[in-house]
Amino acid sequence: MTETAGVLDATVAFLRRYVVLSAEQADALALWTFHTWALEATDVTPYVHVSSPEKRSGKTRLLEVLALLVRAPLPSANISDAALFRAIEAKAPTLLFDEVDSIFGPKTRDREDLRGLLNAGHRRGTPALRMGGAKMTELQEFATFSAKVLAGIGKLPDTIADRSIPVRLKRRKAGEPVERFRHRDSQADAEPLRQALESLAAHHVPELAEARPRLPDELGDRAQDSWEPLLAIAELASDEWPARARSAAIVLSGDEEAVDDTLGVRLLADIQAAFSANGDRLSTAMLLDALKTDDEAPWADWHGNGLSAKRLADLLRPYGIKSRTIRLSDGSTPKGFRLEQFKDTFERYLSPVDTPSSRHSDTTRMSTGVAPILKTPQEANAAGEKQAAKPHGNSDVADVAGDDAADERRGRNDCAPEDVAERLLVRHADTAEGTATVSGVPRLSAKEREALKLEVDAAARRKLEEPEPVEPGFFDEDEPPYEVPLGDRRRGARWPEDAA
């Protein structure tokens, strides 16, 4: 066993004499204690956030024990913000904040300077600028970089939580005995260990400054930055410590991103689940219904009334996602979303998951392309299945709608009139919302769009009510006659004799 590993083991044992800690918590705190003595070796220092759901869980006791081991401990319970800035500038102490929830409460605007110090103080080279001097006319620069422990009930602001290693304590059970902490006796026991930490850290600062430890892939970028100096110490100690340190990092910080997701990330995850369950096109109403089915999600009772379409739009706006006119399988064209609008955002903000394949190919309109020459009923069926599986070739509905104007200008008549009107309706609806522009085609007013929609609905009803006439098509002597509907011919189907 190396000397560094022995000192780290002794630190773990000393901490667990007085506080109930898990193995991962104790290992992380031992590495961080060593780190306070080797602060010159790194440009980043992780905060330690000691929290608990209730009082009397050991937070204050842990601060008292750490104060016996860390470099230049400075309890901050009774110190002004101005004195704190000057103390960091002069001594770079290890700050021990107790009852930190009082700093970030809703009625603590008078602690803005302290919150600014905590936001900036995790990285070297981010000073605080203040006006000072005899007449408060001099611009003064104060260092903010120092090791810090933040203890309190509840959560930290996201900007500070991202820079912290969480240590969540629980109230001690009757079967978890710890030694009574008597400061005088405990200080005497801790002094040899404190001296060993100081001596070893000073000796290894140059080596730690050059270290580039392997970082666990399970951690996010911020967590990797926080854990890097601790993992460097673990690799210096060798023996079991590199594995122990990586295990502690993954257990304590590996799932922090999932636990402390912002509301926007939670919304994206729930939208991804809605698409997975319902297909690649969802109207706004369908999406809201899907979000509200999860009883544990906040959307069903959002502000007492449930998440509304307007609030959904507000939450998605920072990600550049807006609703647009879509076509559903029932032929309706409501406002909604397509999966492709979210793919890039899902990849950037959510953990990698399989996205649902397109399930709503039947929601697009009938093909307007030219059908292949029909040779036999079997070939016709195969061609029909292939065409039904991909009715628009490589184009989406919006792309096909954009091609209609070009077809119209070239004088082609490959489409039935009702199909042309139907697609123009979708195109103009998109144009009115700013999602499509088609040169040469005037933008329809709301009244004109409504009239066109009524015309399309009437054409669709006529098509359903009146059976389509048929003519005999090509057939073999041994096969029954295969009939091609006139409607298919009108949409561009060709007869065998036309190809001759």
ZALOLO-659365 format. One record per residue (C-alpha): residue number from 1; residue in one letter; chain; x, y, z. Coordinates in steps of 0.1 Angstrom, whole numbers, plus 5000, padded with zeros to 4 digits. Each point is the difference from the previous one (the first is absolute). Example, Ala and Ser with C-alpha at 12.3 -4.5 7.8 and 13.67 -1.06 7.14 Angstrom:
BEGIN
R, i, aa, ch, east, north, up
R, 1, a, A, 5123, 4955, 5078 $
R, 2, s, A, 5014, 5034, 4993 $
This chain:
BEGIN
R, i, aa, ch, east, north, up
R, 1, m, A, 5000, 5000, 5000 $
R, 2, t, A, 5013, 5034, 4991 $
R, 3, e, A, 5003, 5027, 5026 $
R, 4, t, A, 4973, 5021, 4983 $
R, 5, a, A, 4976, 4971, 5000 $
R, 6, g, A, 5007, 4994, 5037 $
R, 7, v, A, 4992, 5036, 5009 $
R, 8, l, A, 4968, 5000, 4979 $
R, 9, d, A, 4989, 4968, 5018 $
R, 10, a, A, 5007, 5016, 5033 $
R, 11, t, A, 4980, 5031, 4990 $
R, 12, v, A, 4970, 4977, 4991 $
R, 13, a, A, 5002, 4983, 5033 $
R, 14, f, A, 5002, 5033, 5019 $
R, 15, l, A, 4970, 5014, 4982 $
R, 16, r, A, 4978, 4969, 5006 $
R, 17, r, A, 5009, 5001, 5037 $
R, 18, y, A, 4976, 5029, 5005 $
R, 19, v, A, 4976, 5001, 4971 $
R, 20, v, A, 4980, 4973, 4983 $
R, 21, l, A, 5012, 5000, 4964 $
R, 22, s, A, 4998, 4975, 4971 $
R, 23, a, A, 5032, 4986, 4986 $
R, 24, e, A, 4998, 5022, 4970 $
R, 25, q, A, 4993, 5032, 5020 $
R, 26, a, A, 5029, 4993, 5023 $
R, 27, d, A, 5024, 4993, 4971 $
R, 28, a, A, 4990, 5032, 4982 $
R, 29, l, A, 5004, 5021, 5032 $
R, 30, a, A, 5034, 4985, 5007 $
R, 31, l, A, 5012, 5009, 4965 $
R, 32, w, A, 4985, 5035, 5003 $
R, 33, t, A, 5018, 5005, 5033 $
R, 34, f, A, 5033, 4992, 4984 $
R, 35, h, A, 4990, 5023, 4971 $
R, 36, t, A, 4997, 5030, 5023 $
R, 37, w, A, 5037, 4996, 5008 $
R, 38, a, A, 5010, 4997, 4963 $
R, 39, l, A, 4978, 5029, 4987 $
R, 40, e, A, 5030, 5015, 4982 $
R, 41, a, A, 5001, 4970, 4977 $
R, 42, t, A, 4967, 5006, 4983 $
R, 43, d, A, 4979, 5028, 4984 $
R, 44, v, A, 4967, 4985, 5011 $
R, 45, t, A, 4987, 4991, 5034 $
R, 46, p, A, 4968, 4982, 5006 $
R, 47, y, A, 4976, 5012, 5027 $
R, 48, v, A, 4987, 4974, 5024 $
R, 49, h, A, 4962, 5003, 5005 $
R, 50, v, A, 4990, 4983, 5033 $
R, 51, s, A, 4962, 4998, 5002 $
R, 52, s, A, 4973, 4980, 5017 $
R, 53, p, A, 4962, 4999, 4999 $
R, 54, e, A, 4996, 5008, 5037 $
R, 55, k, A, 5020, 5015, 5029 $
R, 56, r, A, 5022, 4980, 5023 $
R, 57, s, A, 5015, 4980, 4972 $
R, 58, g, A, 5037, 5008, 5007 $
R, 59, k, A, 5007, 5029, 4977 $
R, 60, t, A, 5014, 5023, 5027 $
R, 61, r, A, 5020, 4971, 5015 $
R, 62, l, A, 5015, 4992, 4967 $
R, 63, l, A, 5012, 5037, 4996 $
R, 64, e, A, 5015, 4998, 5035 $
R, 65, v, A, 5019, 4968, 4991 $
R, 66, l, A, 5012, 5014, 4967 $
R, 67, a, A, 5012, 5032, 5017 $
R, 68, l, A, 5026, 4979, 5018 $
R, 69, l, A, 5015, 4986, 4968 $
R, 70, v, A, 4997, 5025, 4972 $
R, 71, r, A, 5023, 5029, 4991 $
R, 72, a, A, 4993, 5033, 5017 $
R, 73, p, A, 4964, 4993, 5010 $
R, 74, l, A, 4978, 5031, 5003 $
R, 75, p, A, 4964, 4996, 5013 $
R, 76, s, A, 4979, 5026, 4984 $
R, 77, a, A, 4970, 5001, 5023 $
R, 78, n, A, 5010, 5034, 5015 $
R, 79, i, A, 5019, 5019, 4974 $
R, 80, s, A, 4990, 5029, 4978 $
R, 81, d, A, 5002, 4998, 4962 $
R, 82, a, A, 5027, 5027, 4999 $
R, 83, a, A, 5021, 4982, 5025 $
R, 84, l, A, 4995, 4967, 4981 $
R, 85, f, A, 5013, 5015, 4968 $
R, 86, r, A, 5031, 5013, 5017 $
R, 87, a, A, 5006, 4967, 5018 $
R, 88, i, A, 5000, 4981, 4968 $
R, 89, e, A, 5023, 5026, 4984 $
R, 90, a, A, 5025, 4997, 5029 $
R, 91, k, A, 4999, 4963, 5010 $
R, 92, a, A, 4980, 4980, 4975 $
R, 93, p, A, 4984, 4981, 5029 $
R, 94, t, A, 4977, 4970, 4999 $
R, 95, l, A, 4966, 5015, 5005 $
R, 96, l, A, 4975, 4980, 5021 $
R, 97, f, A, 4965, 5014, 4994 $
R, 98, d, A, 4973, 4987, 5024 $
R, 99, e, A, 4963, 5006, 4995 $
R, 100, v, A, 5007, 5010, 4964 $
R, 101, d, A, 4963, 4998, 4992 $
R, 102, s, A, 4997, 5034, 5018 $
R, 103, i, A, 5022, 5015, 4972 $
R, 104, f, A, 4978, 4989, 4972 $
R, 105, g, A, 4965, 5004, 5014 $
R, 106, p, A, 4974, 5022, 4984 $
R, 107, k, A, 5006, 5029, 5024 $
R, 108, t, A, 5038, 5002, 4998 $
R, 109, r, A, 5006, 5027, 4974 $
R, 110, d, A, 5025, 5016, 5024 $
R, 111, r, A, 5024, 4971, 4993 $
R, 112, e, A, 5005, 5006, 4963 $
R, 113, d, A, 5038, 5006, 5005 $
R, 114, l, A, 5003, 4966, 5017 $
R, 115, r, A, 4981, 4982, 4973 $
R, 116, g, A, 5022, 5016, 4974 $
R, 117, l, A, 5031, 4988, 5019 $
R, 118, l, A, 4987, 4964, 5000 $
R, 119, n, A, 4991, 5001, 4963 $
R, 120, a, A, 5035, 5011, 4991 $
R, 121, g, A, 5022, 4985, 5027 $
R, 122, h, A, 5003, 4964, 4986 $
R, 123, r, A, 5025, 5010, 4973 $
R, 124, r, A, 5033, 5018, 5003 $
R, 125, g, A, 5002, 5033, 4982 $
R, 126, t, A, 4965, 5013, 5005 $
R, 127, p, A, 5004, 5029, 5024 $
R, 128, a, A, 4973, 5022, 5014 $
R, 129, l, A, 5001, 5037, 4992 $
R, 130, r, A, 4988, 5025, 5027 $
R, 131, m, A, 5003, 5037, 5007 $
R, 132, g, A, 5021, 5007, 5031 $
R, 133, g, A, 5025, 5025, 5014 $
R, 134, a, A, 4995, 5028, 5024 $
R, 135, k, A, 4972, 5017, 4979 $
R, 136, m, A, 4988, 4968, 4982 $
R, 137, t, A, 5014, 5013, 4968 $
R, 138, e, A, 5027, 4974, 4994 $
R, 139, l, A, 4994, 4968, 4979 $
R, 140, q, A, 5013, 4971, 5020 $
R, 141, e, A, 5005, 4964, 4989 $
R, 142, f, A, 4994, 4971, 5024 $
R, 143, a, A, 5009, 4963, 4995 $
R, 144, t, A, 4970, 4976, 5004 $
R, 145, f, A, 5018, 4967, 4995 $
R, 146, s, A, 5000, 4978, 5031 $
R, 147, a, A, 4987, 4966, 5012 $
R, 148, k, A, 4965, 5002, 5014 $
R, 149, v, A, 4975, 4977, 5019 $
R, 150, l, A, 4963, 5010, 4998 $
R, 151, a, A, 4978, 4984, 5025 $
R, 152, g, A, 4962, 5004, 5004 $
R, 153, i, A, 4966, 4986, 4994 $
R, 154, g, A, 4986, 4998, 4965 $
R, 155, k, A, 5015, 5008, 4966 $
R, 156, l, A, 5025, 5024, 4987 $
R, 157, p, A, 4994, 5023, 4970 $
R, 158, d, A, 5008, 4980, 4968 $
R, 159, t, A, 5031, 5022, 4991 $
R, 160, i, A, 5016, 4990, 5034 $
R, 161, a, A, 4987, 4965, 5002 $
R, 162, d, A, 5017, 4992, 4966 $
R, 163, r, A, 5033, 5009, 5017 $
R, 164, s, A, 4995, 4979, 5031 $
R, 165, i, A, 5005, 4965, 5011 $
R, 166, p, A, 4968, 4990, 5019 $
R, 167, v, A, 5002, 4983, 5034 $
R, 168, r, A, 4964, 4992, 5011 $
R, 169, l, A, 4999, 4990, 5037 $
R, 170, k, A, 4973, 4981, 5017 $
R, 171, r, A, 4990, 5001, 5037 $
R, 172, r, A, 5019, 4974, 5019 $
R, 173, k, A, 4982, 4968, 5011 $
R, 174, a, A, 5003, 4984, 5034 $
R, 175, g, A, 5021, 4972, 4985 $
R, 176, e, A, 5026, 5024, 4985 $
R, 177, p, A, 5021, 5011, 5030 $
R, 178, v, A, 5026, 5027, 4996 $
R, 179, e, A, 5025, 5014, 5025 $
R, 180, r, A, 4991, 5031, 5020 $
R, 181, f, A, 5018, 5030, 4986 $
R, 182, r, A, 5020, 5020, 5026 $
R, 183, h, A, 5019, 5027, 4982 $
R, 184, r, A, 5030, 5000, 5023 $
R, 185, d, A, 5005, 4962, 4998 $
R, 186, s, A, 4992, 4997, 4964 $
R, 187, q, A, 5024, 5029, 4990 $
R, 188, a, A, 5028, 4982, 5017 $
R, 189, d, A, 4992, 4968, 4981 $
R, 190, a, A, 4997, 5018, 4967 $
R, 191, e, A, 5033, 5021, 5003 $
R, 192, p, A, 5024, 4972, 4988 $
R, 193, l, A, 4977, 4992, 4970 $
R, 194, r, A, 4996, 5037, 4992 $
R, 195, q, A, 5038, 5004, 4999 $
R, 196, a, A, 5004, 4969, 4978 $
R, 197, l, A, 4975, 5014, 4975 $
R, 198, e, A, 5018, 5033, 4999 $
R, 199, s, A, 5034, 4984, 4995 $
R, 200, l, A, 4990, 4976, 4973 $
R, 201, a, A, 4980, 5026, 4981 $
R, 202, a, A, 5028, 5025, 5000 $
R, 203, h, A, 5024, 4973, 4987 $
R, 204, h, A, 4977, 4988, 4972 $
R, 205, v, A, 4987, 5034, 4987 $
R, 206, p, A, 5023, 5000, 4969 $
R, 207, e, A, 4990, 4965, 4992 $
R, 208, l, A, 4963, 5007, 5004 $
R, 209, a, A, 5002, 5031, 4979 $
R, 210, e, A, 5012, 4978, 4971 $
R, 211, a, A, 4975, 4972, 5006 $
R, 212, r, A, 4973, 4993, 4974 $
R, 213, p, A, 4978, 4972, 5015 $
R, 214, r, A, 4976, 4979, 4981 $
R, 215, l, A, 4965, 5014, 5005 $
R, 216, p, A, 4969, 4978, 5002 $
R, 217, d, A, 4978, 5002, 4969 $
R, 218, e, A, 4969, 4998, 5023 $
R, 219, l, A, 5007, 5036, 5012 $
R, 220, g, A, 4989, 5031, 4982 $
R, 221, d, A, 5024, 5028, 4991 $
R, 222, r, A, 4996, 5020, 5032 $
R, 223, a, A, 5002, 4969, 5022 $
R, 224, q, A, 5032, 4989, 4982 $
R, 225, d, A, 5015, 5034, 5006 $
R, 226, s, A, 4991, 4998, 5037 $
R, 227, w, A, 5014, 4965, 5005 $
R, 228, e, A, 5032, 5003, 4979 $
R, 229, p, A, 5022, 5013, 5029 $
R, 230, l, A, 4986, 4973, 5023 $
R, 231, l, A, 5006, 4973, 4975 $
R, 232, a, A, 5036, 5012, 4995 $
R, 233, i, A, 5006, 4996, 5038 $
R, 234, a, A, 4985, 4965, 4998 $
R, 235, e, A, 5023, 4990, 4972 $
R, 236, l, A, 5029, 5014, 5020 $
R, 237, a, A, 4990, 4978, 5029 $
R, 238, s, A, 4997, 4970, 4977 $
R, 239, d, A, 4991, 4966, 5016 $
R, 240, e, A, 4961, 4999, 5002 $
R, 241, w, A, 4995, 5037, 5000 $
R, 242, p, A, 4996, 5006, 4962 $
R, 243, a, A, 4971, 4975, 4999 $
R, 244, r, A, 4985, 5013, 5032 $
R, 245, a, A, 5001, 5036, 4989 $
R, 246, r, A, 4984, 4992, 4966 $
R, 247, s, A, 4973, 4980, 5018 $
R, 248, a, A, 4993, 5029, 5024 $
R, 249, a, A, 4999, 5024, 4970 $
R, 250, i, A, 4974, 4979, 4982 $
R, 251, v, A, 4979, 4993, 5031 $
R, 252, l, A, 4999, 5036, 5013 $
R, 253, s, A, 5001, 5020, 4967 $
R, 254, g, A, 4992, 4976, 4972 $
R, 255, d, A, 4962, 5004, 5003 $
R, 256, e, A, 4999, 5037, 5011 $
R, 257, e, A, 4991, 5012, 4966 $
R, 258, a, A, 4970, 4977, 5000 $
R, 259, v, A, 4990, 5008, 5035 $
R, 260, d, A, 5004, 5038, 4997 $
R, 261, d, A, 4987, 5005, 4965 $
R, 262, t, A, 4985, 5034, 4992 $
R, 263, l, A, 4964, 5002, 4992 $
R, 264, g, A, 5008, 5004, 4963 $
R, 265, v, A, 5020, 4967, 4999 $
R, 266, r, A, 4972, 4982, 5019 $
R, 267, l, A, 4976, 5013, 4974 $
R, 268, l, A, 5022, 4988, 4971 $
R, 269, a, A, 5003, 4965, 5016 $
R, 270, d, A, 4962, 4998, 5004 $
R, 271, i, A, 4995, 5011, 4964 $
R, 272, q, A, 5024, 4974, 4988 $
R, 273, a, A, 4980, 4974, 5018 $
R, 274, a, A, 4968, 5013, 4985 $
R, 275, f, A, 5014, 4996, 4965 $
R, 276, s, A, 5012, 4965, 5008 $
R, 277, a, A, 4965, 4990, 5010 $
R, 278, n, A, 4980, 5018, 4974 $
R, 279, g, A, 5020, 5003, 4968 $
R, 280, d, A, 5019, 5028, 4982 $
R, 281, r, A, 4972, 5026, 4997 $
R, 282, l, A, 4980, 5014, 5029 $
R, 283, s, A, 4976, 5029, 5001 $
R, 284, t, A, 5004, 5024, 5028 $
R, 285, a, A, 4969, 4987, 5017 $
R, 286, m, A, 5012, 4964, 4997 $
R, 287, l, A, 5034, 5009, 5014 $
R, 288, l, A, 4985, 5018, 5029 $
R, 289, d, A, 4978, 4971, 5008 $
R, 290, a, A, 5030, 4976, 4999 $
R, 291, l, A, 5020, 5022, 5023 $
R, 292, k, A, 4972, 5002, 5025 $
R, 293, t, A, 4995, 4962, 5003 $
R, 294, d, A, 5031, 4997, 5022 $
R, 295, d, A, 4988, 5006, 5035 $
R, 296, e, A, 5035, 5006, 5013 $
R, 297, a, A, 5008, 5027, 4974 $
R, 298, p, A, 4992, 5037, 5007 $
R, 299, w, A, 4979, 5005, 4969 $
R, 300, a, A, 4965, 4988, 5011 $
R, 301, d, A, 4997, 5026, 5028 $
R, 302, w, A, 5022, 5027, 4985 $
R, 303, h, A, 4991, 5031, 5020 $
R, 304, g, A, 4968, 4983, 5010 $
R, 305, n, A, 4986, 4999, 4964 $
R, 306, g, A, 5023, 4976, 4982 $
R, 307, l, A, 5025, 5008, 4973 $
R, 308, s, A, 4985, 5022, 4972 $
R, 309, a, A, 5010, 5003, 4964 $
R, 310, k, A, 5013, 5035, 5006 $
R, 311, r, A, 5022, 4990, 5029 $
R, 312, l, A, 5012, 4969, 4980 $
R, 313, a, A, 5011, 5024, 4972 $
R, 314, d, A, 5018, 5022, 5026 $
R, 315, l, A, 5019, 4971, 5014 $
R, 316, l, A, 5011, 4988, 4966 $
R, 317, r, A, 5009, 5034, 4986 $
R, 318, p, A, 5036, 5000, 5015 $
R, 319, y, A, 5007, 4968, 4980 $
R, 320, g, A, 4988, 5015, 4967 $
R, 321, i, A, 4970, 4977, 4997 $
R, 322, k, A, 4967, 5014, 4989 $
R, 323, s, A, 4967, 4983, 4991 $
R, 324, r, A, 4990, 4998, 4963 $
R, 325, t, A, 4972, 4987, 4979 $
R, 326, i, A, 5001, 4962, 4997 $
R, 327, r, A, 4978, 4974, 4983 $
R, 328, l, A, 4987, 4972, 5020 $
R, 329, s, A, 4986, 4966, 4989 $
R, 330, d, A, 4964, 5013, 5002 $
R, 331, g, A, 5008, 5027, 4974 $
R, 332, s, A, 4999, 5028, 5026 $
R, 333, t, A, 5026, 5027, 4999 $
R, 334, p, A, 5004, 5013, 5036 $
R, 335, k, A, 5029, 5017, 5016 $
R, 336, g, A, 5025, 4976, 5014 $
R, 337, f, A, 5035, 4986, 4998 $
R, 338, r, A, 5021, 4974, 4981 $
R, 339, l, A, 5027, 4979, 5016 $
R, 340, e, A, 5026, 5013, 4976 $
R, 341, q, A, 4996, 5035, 5016 $
R, 342, f, A, 5013, 4986, 5033 $
R, 343, k, A, 5027, 4976, 4988 $
R, 344, d, A, 5029, 5024, 5003 $
R, 345, t, A, 4988, 5013, 5033 $
R, 346, f, A, 4995, 4965, 5014 $
R, 347, e, A, 5036, 4991, 4991 $
R, 348, r, A, 5014, 5031, 5016 $
R, 349, y, A, 4981, 5001, 5033 $
R, 350, l, A, 4989, 4964, 5007 $
R, 351, s, A, 5018, 4967, 5006 $
R, 352, p, A, 5003, 4979, 4968 $
R, 353, v, A, 4969, 4979, 4995 $
R, 354, d, A, 4985, 4983, 4970 $
R, 355, t, A, 4976, 5024, 4982 $
R, 356, p, A, 4968, 4985, 4986 $
R, 357, s, A, 5000, 4992, 4963 $
R, 358, s, A, 4974, 5016, 4979 $
R, 359, r, A, 4967, 4983, 5007 $
R, 360, h, A, 4976, 5024, 4982 $
R, 361, s, A, 5008, 4995, 4964 $
R, 362, d, A, 4963, 4996, 4995 $
R, 363, t, A, 4994, 5036, 5012 $
R, 364, t, A, 5013, 5015, 4968 $
R, 365, r, A, 4979, 5006, 4969 $
R, 366, m, A, 4996, 4976, 4970 $
R, 367, s, A, 5030, 4999, 4976 $
R, 368, t, A, 5000, 5023, 4970 $
R, 369, g, A, 5028, 4983, 4982 $
R, 370, v, A, 4997, 4977, 4969 $
R, 371, a, A, 4992, 4964, 5008 $
R, 372, p, A, 5021, 4973, 4983 $
R, 373, i, A, 4987, 4981, 4970 $
R, 374, l, A, 4978, 4972, 5012 $
R, 375, k, A, 5011, 4966, 4987 $
R, 376, t, A, 4981, 4975, 5021 $
R, 377, p, A, 4977, 5002, 5031 $
R, 378, q, A, 5029, 4986, 5021 $
R, 379, e, A, 5023, 5027, 4988 $
R, 380, a, A, 4973, 5026, 5004 $
R, 381, n, A, 4994, 4990, 5037 $
R, 382, a, A, 5038, 5001, 5007 $
R, 383, a, A, 5003, 5034, 4984 $
R, 384, g, A, 4969, 5012, 5020 $
R, 385, e, A, 5015, 4988, 5033 $
R, 386, k, A, 5033, 5017, 4992 $
R, 387, q, A, 4983, 5032, 4991 $
R, 388, a, A, 4977, 4999, 5031 $
R, 389, a, A, 5030, 4995, 5022 $
R, 390, k, A, 5016, 5032, 4987 $
R, 391, p, A, 4973, 5020, 4983 $
R, 392, h, A, 5021, 5031, 4994 $
R, 393, g, A, 5033, 4984, 4990 $
R, 394, n, A, 5027, 5019, 5018 $
R, 395, s, A, 4979, 5031, 5007 $
R, 396, d, A, 4980, 5010, 5031 $
R, 397, v, A, 4966, 5016, 4998 $
R, 398, a, A, 5014, 5035, 5003 $
R, 399, d, A, 5025, 4993, 4972 $
R, 400, v, A, 4973, 4987, 4977 $
R, 401, a, A, 4979, 5030, 5007 $
R, 402, g, A, 5028, 5022, 4989 $
R, 403, d, A, 5003, 4981, 4967 $
R, 404, d, A, 4964, 5007, 4990 $
R, 405, a, A, 5007, 5036, 4989 $
R, 406, a, A, 5028, 4988, 4977 $
R, 407, d, A, 4977, 4973, 4986 $
R, 408, e, A, 4973, 5026, 4995 $
R, 409, r, A, 5024, 5024, 4982 $
R, 410, r, A, 5011, 4972, 4977 $
R, 411, g, A, 4964, 4994, 4990 $
R, 412, r, A, 5001, 4963, 5012 $
R, 413, n, A, 4968, 4983, 5010 $
R, 414, d, A, 5013, 4970, 5019 $
R, 415, c, A, 4977, 5007, 5029 $
R, 416, a, A, 4963, 4997, 5006 $
R, 417, p, A, 4984, 5034, 5006 $
R, 418, e, A, 4990, 4992, 5035 $
R, 419, d, A, 5036, 4990, 5008 $
R, 420, v, A, 5013, 5033, 4986 $
R, 421, a, A, 4976, 5020, 5021 $
R, 422, e, A, 5007, 4979, 5030 $
R, 423, r, A, 5038, 5005, 4998 $
R, 424, l, A, 4996, 5037, 4992 $
R, 425, l, A, 4980, 5003, 5032 $
R, 426, v, A, 5028, 4984, 5021 $
R, 427, r, A, 5026, 5021, 4982 $
R, 428, h, A, 4981, 5033, 5006 $
R, 429, a, A, 4993, 4991, 5036 $
R, 430, d, A, 5038, 4995, 5005 $
R, 431, t, A, 5007, 5033, 4981 $
R, 432, a, A, 4976, 5019, 5022 $
R, 433, e, A, 5020, 4989, 5030 $
R, 434, g, A, 5033, 5009, 4985 $
R, 435, t, A, 5011, 4964, 4995 $
R, 436, a, A, 5000, 4999, 4962 $
R, 437, t, A, 5002, 5025, 4972 $
R, 438, v, A, 4991, 4993, 4964 $
R, 439, s, A, 5009, 5025, 4974 $
R, 440, g, A, 4972, 5009, 4976 $
R, 441, v, A, 4972, 4988, 5021 $
R, 442, p, A, 4980, 5026, 5020 $
R, 443, r, A, 4996, 4995, 5037 $
R, 444, l, A, 4964, 4991, 5009 $
R, 445, s, A, 4980, 5019, 5026 $
R, 446, a, A, 4984, 4981, 5028 $
R, 447, k, A, 4966, 5002, 4983 $
R, 448, e, A, 5014, 4987, 4967 $
R, 449, r, A, 5017, 4972, 5018 $
R, 450, e, A, 4968, 4990, 5017 $
R, 451, a, A, 4981, 5001, 4967 $
R, 452, l, A, 5027, 4978, 4984 $
R, 453, k, A, 4998, 4976, 5028 $
R, 454, l, A, 4962, 4996, 4995 $
R, 455, e, A, 5006, 4994, 4963 $
R, 456, v, A, 5026, 4973, 5008 $
R, 457, d, A, 4976, 4983, 5025 $
R, 458, a, A, 4972, 5000, 4975 $
R, 459, a, A, 5022, 4985, 4973 $
R, 460, a, A, 5011, 4973, 5025 $
R, 461, r, A, 4964, 4992, 5009 $
R, 462, r, A, 4991, 4997, 4963 $
R, 463, k, A, 5029, 4977, 4994 $
R, 464, l, A, 4989, 4977, 5028 $
R, 465, e, A, 4963, 4999, 4991 $
R, 466, e, A, 5003, 4995, 4963 $
R, 467, p, A, 5015, 4966, 4989 $
R, 468, e, A, 5029, 5005, 4975 $
R, 469, p, A, 4994, 4986, 4965 $
R, 470, v, A, 5025, 4974, 4989 $
R, 471, e, A, 5013, 4987, 4967 $
R, 472, p, A, 5014, 4965, 4993 $
R, 473, g, A, 5038, 5000, 5001 $
R, 474, f, A, 5027, 4976, 4989 $
R, 475, f, A, 4995, 4964, 5010 $
R, 476, d, A, 5014, 4965, 4992 $
R, 477, e, A, 4977, 4973, 4985 $
R, 478, d, A, 5003, 4980, 5032 $
R, 479, e, A, 4993, 5029, 5023 $
R, 480, p, A, 4968, 5018, 5008 $
R, 481, p, A, 4997, 5035, 4985 $
R, 482, y, A, 5020, 5026, 5019 $
R, 483, e, A, 4983, 5034, 5001 $
R, 484, v, A, 5017, 5033, 5003 $
R, 485, p, A, 4979, 5028, 5015 $
R, 486, l, A, 4995, 5031, 4978 $
R, 487, g, A, 5011, 5020, 5030 $
R, 488, d, A, 5035, 4984, 4998 $
R, 489, r, A, 5002, 5007, 4963 $
R, 490, r, A, 4990, 5036, 5007 $
R, 491, r, A, 5028, 5003, 5026 $
R, 492, g, A, 5026, 4988, 4974 $
R, 493, a, A, 4997, 4962, 4997 $
R, 494, r, A, 5009, 4988, 4965 $
R, 495, w, A, 4985, 4971, 4980 $
R, 496, p, A, 5022, 4973, 4986 $
R, 497, e, A, 4990, 5010, 4965 $
R, 498, d, A, 5011, 5036, 5007 $
R, 499, a, A, 5035, 4987, 5004 $
R, 500, a, A, 5001, 4983, 4967 $
